[in-house]
């Protein structure tokens, strides 16, 4: 069997050191702590910076953990614990609202559906777990964008595809929409992705209030938004309540 790769071991040691510290560390500090040459340390740091695992402060030149690594750190929670903690609340929300329920999280510029509860009737429905939704044209995506500045900044540089005539396709329109999400605590999507369909979504938070996912209901426009452009307040409250209960189970506490 091949032995361990030394450069990977050293990179892992640097990441552990940065994770353990309370602030940024310079090349010399990291090299001294790990007993490495400054040149070797600098080379590893530059590689880690290139893949987004560390970031360098421009004024001090010191390093800290990068946003990409921090996002990877929550990926296990997003796909596993998030889903397991949400199951009971998602079932209850579907029963209460009479609509389908989705749990979603960020994945490479899209919304990944990690859990789906069918609408509680006898209609034919397909399982959407594993489906990818556009961030700008889904209620789940709007919630995730509203509380993730990096994802929102990346989307501003991208071309927003028009899925229907109601899809938000300009950065200004999307920016205004995300402000509304933060003000109201939930997002809506009315025929922006699929004609005749509407959704309401709210953020799911983990420890420290970090948004790790979102929960939504999806159904016919006349049921979800009986007043043109406005969600049913009872349904919006139900979605927010389910999100808060899941967040509490994940250790978010109050925010």
N, C-alpha and C positions, 0 to 999 in steps of 0.2 A: 504494500500500500504506500502511495506517495506521502511524504511528510507535510507538515504545515508550511504555508507560504509566509515567509517572514514579513514581507511588505504589508500583507493584509493584517497580520498580527499587530504590527506597529500602528497601522491606521486605526484599528479597533481600539488600541490603547489610547491614542490621541482623542478619539471620540468619547471614550469613557472619562478621560481627564476633563474635557470640556463640559461634559454632562454633570460632573461632580462639582465643578466650580460654580461660584455665584456670579462671576463676571467674565470678561474677555481675558484671554491669555495671549502673550506675545510669543514669537518663535523661540526666543531664548528661554522663556519660562517653561514652555512645553518641552524643549530639548533637555533642559536641566532636570525636569521632573522625571523624564523617562530614560535618561542616560543616553540620549542619541546625539549625533552630530547635528549642528544647526543646518547644514546643507541638506542632510537627509530629511530632517524634520520639515524644512521649508518645501522640499519636493513633494512630500506626502500631503502637506497642507494645500499646496497648489492643485494637486489632483483631486482632493476632497472638495475643494472650492469649485472646481470645474464641473463636478457632478451635483453640486448644490448641497452637499452634506455639511459644509462649514461656510461661514461668511466672514469677510474681513471688514472691520471698521475702517472707513477711509481716513478719518482724522488721526486715530491712534495706531493703525496698522495691526491691531490685535485681532484675534480670531474668536468666533463663537459658533455654536451649532447652527446649521442652516435650516431654512424653512422646509426644504425637501425632506431632510432627515426627520424633522419633527412630525411631518405629515405621515411618513412611513411608520413612525412610532405608534400612530393611532390606527393603522390599517387593520391590525388584528381585532381591535375593539370594534371598528366600523363593520366588519364582515361577520364577526362571531358573537361577541358579547352584545353588541348593539342589537343584533337580530334576536338573540335569545331573551334579552331583557324586554324587547318590544312586543313579543308575540302575544301575550295576554292582553295588553293594552290595545294592540292593533285589532285583535278579534272583537274586543268590546266596542271600539270605535266603529267598526264595520256594522255591528249589530245596532248601534245607536243611530248611526247616520243613514243606514240602508245603502251605502255606497261602497265601492272598492277602496281598499286602503293600500298604500305603498309606503315602504321605508326605503330611503335612498341615501347615498353618500357620494362624495366626490371620487372620480377615477379618471385621471388623464383628460381633464377638460370636459367631462361628461358627468351625468348623474347615473350611477349604477343602482339599479333596483335590487336590494338584497332581501326583501321580504314583500309578499303580496298576499293580501286576504281578499278573496272573491266577494263580490257584491252578494248579500244574503238573499238571493231569489233563485228561481229555477232557470234563469237565462243561460245560454251557452257562453262561456268565458274561457279565455286562454291565460295560462300562467305567464307572468311577465318577469319573474325572477331572472336576473342576468341581463335584462334589457338595458340599453343605454339611451338616456334622454338628453336633449340639448339643454344646456344650462339657461340660455336666454329665453327659451320658449316653454318652460315648465315651471309650475309652482315650486316643486322641490328644488329645481336649479336656482330660482330666484332667491330662495331662502339661503342656500349654501353660498351664493355669490354675495349676498348682503352682509355675511359675517366672515368672509374670507377675502381680505384685501388683495392678496396675491393672485387668487383665481380671478377676481374682478379685473385687476390690472392686465392680466394676460388676455382676457376676453376683449378688452378695449382695443387690443392690437389686431384682433381677428375680424374677419368678415362675418357678420351675423346673417345667417341664411333665413330668408322669408319662407316659412312653412305654410302660412295662410296670409290673407290680407291684413290680419290683426297682429301678426308677429312683430315684436319690437326689433327693429333692425338698425337703429342708430345709437351710438354711445350715449348721447344726451337723453334719449327716451329711456334707455335701460338704467342710466344713473338716477333719473327721477323715480323710476319704479323701485329701485333698491332702497332709496331713501324712505319711500312709503312702507316698505317691508319692515325696516328698522323702527319706524314710528308706530306701526300698528302691531308688530310682533308676529305677523303672519303674511303669507304671500297668496295672491290669486293668479290664476291663468284662465282666461276665457277665450276659447277658440283660437288660441295663438299657436297651438300645435296640431290640433285635430278639430275640424268643424263639428259643432254640436256638443263638444265636450268642455268641461270646466273642472278646475281643481282648486283646492285650498290646502296650503301647507304651512307647517310651523317648525321651528328649529328644535332639535334634540341636542342637549348639552351634556358634556361629561364633567370630570373634575375641573374645578376652577372656572366653570362656565363656558369652556371651549365648545363651540358647536361642532359636533362629530357626525351629524346626519340630520335628516328631516323626515317628517311623517306627513302624509297627505291623504285626502279623500279625492276621488275622481268619479265623475258621473255626468249625466246629461245636464246641459246648461240650465234648462228650466227647473231642475231640481236643486242644483248647487247654487245657482245665482238667479232666483226667481225675479228679482228686480234688476233690470238691465245694468250691467257693470258693477253690481254690488253682490257680495256673497250673502247667503242666508246667515244672519248673526248667530243663530243657534248652532249651525254647523261649524262656523268659525270658532266659536267657544269650545265646541267639542274637540276639534282638532288641537287647539292650544292646550286644552286640559290633558289630552292624551300625551302630547309632547312633554308637558311638565311632569307628568307621572313617570314617564320613561326616563327623563332627565334625573329625577329624584332617585330612581333605582340605580342609575349610573354614577351617583355620587355628586351631582352638580350642586345640590342644596339650593339656596336662593340666589338670584342674580338680579 
